[in-house]
């Protein structure tokens, strides 16, 4: 993980983020001219349809659909503000993998919590929340303005947003906000990055252990060579009969390694 301590600045747009925004805008324009309701029912995430009719493509396509212009703009701004910093240090390939993983995780969480629902779930918000969680882990000290007013470190801001979504999820009174998708995206991102960090630490431990064993073996070989040379000198001076059982074992061991 990386640590940084600075105030948030709007970043230059990166390649993957740019293309995600372009595709989202393009799809939004298409929905305006192609029968919005039908389009949403085919490509939005509908839990009951996925379970009963295995419309698995919806796990991806729902991330590129938005209810209105404000929904689209807010999600794309969040992606731009926070996604570019991650892509800059991760690279486009890793960033895209993470983005789609958290989006799919958000979809799975929505299905689990409303598996019999025929109400379409749309938007990139789940993946965006995953991006926020990653940003908080990578740049925890960055100061952002919550609700554009209150300066808060991102690591605390994400906890605040998480609490709001949990409250909304369990006190939902007909809101059209997919709280469980947000929670699922954030949770998926957190578990993935923690698992990745754990695997990285295990790998480093394995490499250090392997290097340590290699170094020990190298020292043992050097000691064996030194003892062998001493024994050979002894043989040249006093003959084989002068060797002890221990010295003969050393010679035998050296011959097996040669």
PyMOL commands that set and color helices and strands:
alter all, ss='L'
color gray80, all
select helices_A, chain A and resi 15-32+36-43+47-53+58-64+69-90+92-113+125-138+154-170+179-238+240-242+245-257
alter helices_A, ss='H'
color red, helices_A
select strands_A, chain A and resi 143-146+150-153
alter strands_A, ss='S'
color yellow, strands_A
deselect
rebuild
show_as cartoon
